[in-house]
Amino acid sequence: MPAGVLDVSRARELWEFALDQAMTTAPVKLDCSAVERIDSSAVQILVALHRVIERQGRAFELHHLRETISEELNRVGLGAALSGSSQRC
């Protein structure tokens, strides 16, 4: 998972990372410990990746989310969209 602030200025980088993950056959387990903050563009990419992985019948997990990011995903109603993926803080 790219590190730092994942916002619109880095959306292309995150999208390319997501495409690489979608092309694998292994479960997708992302270590988010180096992610400091995300904006709505990053959230949209993660949700799209989750949907693709889910349709393929593979596991999708976000690990080591900062509490503020986990809270933000839940606040905007996307915690449920990403559950099934185990959000571990």
C-alpha positions, 0 to 999 in steps of 0.5 A: 500500500502506498505510504503517506497521504493518499489524496487526489494528487496521488490517486493515479498511483493508488489506482495503479497499485489497486490494478496490480492487486486486482490482477493477482490471484492471492487474497488481498491483505493491505498493510495500511500502517504507513498511510497517514490520511486518505481523502474521498478519491482514495476511499473510492479506489479502495471501495472499487478494489474491494468490489472487484476482489469480492466478485473474484471470490477472494479475501480483501483485508485492510490491516493496521488502519490508523484509528482516524482512518477507520473512524472516517471510513465508518463515518462516511458509511463505508466501513460496512462496504469494506467489512468482510474485509477485516479492518484491523487497527 
